[in-house]
Amino acid sequence: MIGLEEFLRASPTPWHATALSGQILSEAGFVELDSRREEWPREGDGAFVRSGGFLLAWRWPEHAKTLRLAAAHTDSPCLRVKPRPERRGHGTWSLGVETYGGMLLHTWFDRELEICGRVFLEDGVERLVRLASPRPVLPSLAIHLDREVNDKGLQLNRERHLPPLVGLDDGHDWSLTSSLATELGCSPEEILGWELCLSLAEPPSRLGHQGELLLSGRIDNLASCHSLLEALLDARPKVGTLPVLVLFDGEEIGSEIATGARSRRLSQLLERLATAMGLSRSRFLTWLSEGTGLSVDMAHAVHPNHPEKHDPALAPVLGGGPVLKTNASYRYATDAPAAALLRQAARKAGVPLQEFAMRADLPCGSTVGPAIAAALGIPVVDCGAPMLGMHSARELFALSDHQAATQLYRTFLEG
């Protein structure tokens, strides 16, 4: 299993993240199955299926008695490239973009970005790309031209102020399709479609007195994906326990896509898995009803400069361990039975468990947890490592929390 920093560096998009996860699982003896195949052979210690930014993986049990399902998401807020994105003017070329998810927009300025994603070719092949050139950048407006920016805040129009600069206009035409074709070694005509992100090019950095903090893009929520992968690979489940890992795409935009938590993909694939294990539909539904889910997404640590944003009794700190998240309106899925199970797992793992609920006068975000609970009809608990700067281009958390969370998730999956 590769380290977290390498995982973050190698996963600039959801599609890169699941491709890398599949590679890690294959090297550990898991067999990749084709979801279009009518029958799934029971081969290897475990198996997985992958589609775009979605991945489902499991260890084969001797017999299926208890389902332990752990979920995270692969997508992060970013800029997405529009179709026909080339913009020419004022001596430069720039790219037309849209915002994806709830970005902290100002954090993306004056940083080296890279164009990454997936491209579909004429022969039906999907290719992952990570362009070395051009490297876009969003230059800030000089303070001399906006004297009140520090007092009134940065005001941005998403259409006019976010197209990043990609180079000078030297009088020659430039197209992104041509750059993609050069990278892929094909002709521009062979490219039939793409999904491209602008990702932060800077690698992760260790900070703090002893390198105990990690500063990186996409910690939310790739750190959770890495934790769950490691937990699944290290788990030694009880007899009859079936540990299942699911990584969804589209959480940052509401999960209502084919590879998202609000689609039917998870329930369909779980039924396929039950069929491969020889379960009747009646037994599958019974087995499913006895399952428990764990939704893993990063949590809000108390900000030392803004402690008033937290309920003082429910203010997780960096380095204090993973966080159990609750919400009265079930924006987090946690209910009492699932919370009790996670507390039991934390005691068994010897891991401290912090708690978080939003202030009653602030709106609460959500996770894939409620979607899973509603789709499968099982209790789900929401948990995650605490962090600062959530949805910034560069986020911050404590490596000790990552290690403790991985221990907790492994114990949960073992049953």
N, C-alpha and C positions, 0 to 999 in steps of 0.2 A: 504494500500500500504506500503510495507516494505521500509526501508531507503536504500540509495545508498550503504553504506558500507556493509550492510547485503547482498544486491543483488550481489555485487562484490565477496564477500566471497563464496556465494553459487553457483557461476557460473564459475567453472574452465574451462568449455568447451562450445562450441555453443549448444550442446545438453542439457547440464544442464541449460543453460540460457533460452532456449525455454520451457523446462519442468517447470522451476520456473515461467516463464511468464504466461504459461497456468494455473498454480495453482493460481496465483494472479488474473487472469481474472475470473476464475471459482468462487473464493471467492467473487468477486464483482458482481456476477450474470450473467456473460457471459456463454453461452452454447457452449461446444465443439462439432463441427460437423465433420463428417467423409467425407473426400473428395471423397471416393469411393462410397458413397451413392448417388443414382440417384437423389433424391429430398432432399432439405434442408428445414426442418421446420422452420418457423419464430417463435422462442421461446426466452423468456428472453429479457432483454434490449439490448443485443448484443450477438455476437457469434465469434468464432474463429476456425481456422483449424491449425494443427501443423504437421510438418513432419521433423524429424531430427533437423537441426539447422535453420529451416524455420518456421515462424509463420505469419498468416494473421488474423487480428482482426478488428471488426467494431461494430458500434452502429447502430441498426435498425432505419431508419428515418420513418416519417409518409408517405412521398413520396420522391422519389429520384430525386432531381433537380440539386444539386451541389456536385461534388466529391472533397473532400480534402484528398489527399493521403500523408501520412508521412512515410518515410522509413529510416531504419538504418541497420547495419549488426552485427551479433553475434560473428563472428570469430576474433581472434587476432593472431599476429605472435607468433610462438612457435616451440618447437621441437615435431615432430610426431614419434611415435614408428614404426619401420619397422616390417614386418612379420618375424618370426623366429629370434627375436632380441637378443637372449642370446649370449654374447661374453665372452669368458673365457681366461684369460692370466695374467701373472705377479702377480699371487696371488690374483686376484680379478675377480668378475663378473661385466660386464657392459652391457649396452643396445645399440643396433644399432638404430640410429635415422636419420631422415631427417629434414631439415629446412622447415618450413611452413611460407610463407610470408617474408616480408623484415625485418628480425630481426636485432637488434643491438646486435650482438653475444656476445661481451665481457661482457654485463650486466647480462648474465645468469650464469656466473662463480661464484663459492663459495656461492651459494644460495641453500637453501633447496627446493627441487622440489617434486612434487607428481604425480603419474600416475593416470590419469583420462580419462574417455571416455565412450563409449558404447560398449556393448558386445551382440552378437547374439547367442542365444542358439538353440539347436536341435528342440525344440518345436515351433520355430518361434518367440519367445519372445525377445524383446529388453530390456536390463537391463543397467541402468547407474551405473558406478562404480567410486569410489574414494578411492584408496588403502591407508590404513594407513601404510602399509609396503609392499615392501621396499620403502625408500625415497631416490631417486637418488640425486647425487651431481656432479657438474663439477669442480674438483679442478684445480686451476691455477698452471701453471708451476712457480717454485720459480725463483725469479729474479737472483739468483746465477747461474742459468742454462740458462738465457736469459738476459744478461747484457744490451742489447740495446733496450729492449722492451719499455722503457719510452720515448726514443728518436725517434725510428723508428715505433712505434705502434705495436699492437698485430697482428701477421699474423697467420691466422687459416685456416687449411684444414678441410672442413666440414665432410669428411669421417673419417679422422684419429684423429681429436682433439675434436670432439663433443660427442662421446659416453660417457654418464655419468656413474659413478661408482655406483653400487647398493649394494655392499657388498664384504666380503672376500670369497675367494675360500677355503672352509674347506675340500675339497676332495669329497664332495657330489654333485651330479647333482642338478641344479636348473633350473626351467622354469617359465617364466612369466605366462603361461597358468595355471600352478598349483596354483600360487598366486591368479589369477583371480577366479579360481574355489573355492578356500577356502573362498574368500570374498563373492561369490555368493551362496555358499552352494550347489554346484553341482559337478559333476565329470568333469575332464578335457576333456573327450570325448564328453561331451554335448556342448562344446564351438565350434562354427563353424566359427566365425569371430569376428573381433573387429576393432574399430577405437579408438586409444589412443593418448592422448597428454601428454606432460610433462608440468605441470602448476606450477607456483610459489606458494609455500605453505604459504608464509608470508601473514598475513592479512593486510588490509589497515591500514594506520597510518595517524593521523592528525598532521600537522606541522604548523609552523608560530607563530606569537605573541599570537593569540587567537584561534588557531586551525582552521584557515581559509583556509588552504591548505590541499589537500588530496593526499597522496602518495600511489599508489597501482598498482598491475598488472591489465591489461585488461581494463583500463579506456577507451582506444581506442579499441572497440567502445561501450562497455557495459554501459558507462555513458550515451551515447545517447539513447540506448535501454531503460534504466530506465526512462530517461526524457520523452520519447514518451509514455511509458506505463502510467506514472502518468498523462500526458497531456490528453490521451484518457479517462482515468477513471474520470478525473475531468471536462472534456469538457461538456458544455451545448450547443449543436449545434443549430444554427438557423433552423427554420422549412425548410425542404427540403434539408438540408446539410447532406451528408453522410460522416462522418469521418472514415477513414480507416488507420490502422497501418500495415505495413509489415516489418518483420525482415528477412533479407536474410543471408545465409551462403556463404562462399567462396569469399568474396570481396577481401580479402588480396592476393588471388592468381588469380584474374582476373574475378571472378564471372561466369565462364563457367562450372558450375556443375548444376545438376538437381534442387538444392535448391538455386541457385544463381540468381542474377539480370538479367543475360543474357539468362536465360532459359525462356520458355513460361509459367512457372507456374503461375506467377502473372496475366497475361492476361487471362489465362484459368479460374482461380479462380474468377476473377472479373466478367467474363461472367456467371459463375455459380451463383454468388451473384445476378447479375441482373435478372437471371431467377427466383431465389427465391423471388425476389421483384415483380415479375410479368411483367417485362419489355420485350418487343419484342426485337429481335436482332437489328432492326433499331433504336429503342429508346435507347437501350444500347449503340450503337455506337455514337449516338448524345450526350447522357449523358457523355460518356467517353471523347469526344472531348471538352466538356466544363469544364473538370476537371483541377486541378492544383496539382502539386506534390512538396513535401518538402523532400530533401535528407539531412539527419542529420549525420554528421561525425565530429570528433574532428578536430580543427583547430590549426595552428601553431602560438603560441604566440611568440613574439620577445624574444630571449634569451639574458639576460643582459650581458653575456660574449661574445656574438656573434651577436651584432646588425647589423653588416655589411651583414648578410644573408637575411635581409629584405629590401624592398623598404621603406624608412623612412616615406613616406606618407601612407603606408598601412601595419603598424606594430602593430597588436593587442597586448594588454597587459593583463596579468592575472588580473582578477577582473574588467575588463572593459566591460563585457557583451558578449553576443553571437556574432558570426562573420559571416557576409555575404561574401561568397567566389565566386570569378569570375576568368575566364581564357579565353583569346582570342581564344584558340583552343578548348574550351568547354571540357577540362578535368574536370572542374566543369560545371554542366549543366545550371547554372544561365543565364537567358536571361532577357531582360528589363521588360517584363510584370510580370514575376514571382518575380523579385527583387522588383518591385513597390508594389506588393501584400504583400511581407514580410515586407517592410518598413511601410506599412499601419498597418499591424498587430502589429509591434513593437511600433508604436505610440499609438495604442489603448491599448496595454498591459502596457504602461509606462516603456518599457525596452530599454536601450541603445543598439545600434547596431553598432558594429565595422565592418571594411571592410578589406579584405585581397586579394591580388593577388601576385603571385610569382614574384621575380625579373626576368627581361627579359632574364638574362643570366644564369638562373637555370631551370632545368626541373621541371615540375609540376606533382604531384601525381594526383590520381583520386578517385572517389567515385562510389556509385551505381546510382547517379543522371543521368549521361549521358545514362546509359543502360535503365533506366525507361523512360526517355524522348523519346529515340529512339523506344522502344518497344510499348509504349502507344500513342505516338504522342501528348503529352501534355507538356505545359511549366513546368519546374522544377527549383526550386531554391536550391542552396547548402548552408548549414549553419551548424555551430557547435560551441561548447564552446572551448575557447582557452586553450592550454595546452603546457607543456614542456616535453621533453624526449620521444616524440612519437616513438613507437616501441621498447622502452626499456623494460626490464623485470619489472621495476617499473617506472610508469609515474606520472606526477604531474599536478594538476590543482586546481583552486579556487572554493570552494563550492558555493560562491555567483554567479559565472557564471552558475553553474548547475541550481540553483534556477531561475535565470533570463531566461535561455534558456527554462526551463519547462513552465514558464509563456507564453513565446512567442509561443511555439509550441501549447499550449492549445488554444490560441487566433486564431492561424492559422486554427486548426481543427474545431473550432466553426463556421468558415465562416464569 
